[in-house]
Amino acid sequence: MSYTRDPVTEKRVSRLNPQNEWQVIEVPELRIIDQDLWDEVKARQAAHTKRRAKVETTDRNKLSSRRCVGGSTFCPACWNAGSAAVG
């Protein structure tokens, strides 16, 4: 990142360096998650994204996303799914 002064406001403005000037150095010993687990999760995320893209948006999907609880209410005694009646 480089900093320059704006001639009008005289404030310091930050700008990203061009990507060809970036220095990327891998340091595997600083990783929190091992590479195998990382690759597995990324593959799962990609599969989920592809699957979600195939789901058609229906009127019911649109309606439930606008509601406050979104149809995700449960009975605290038996954990059966239900819906909230507003009235």
Order of alpha helices (4+ residues) and beta strands (2+ residues): beta-beta-alpha-alpha-beta-beta
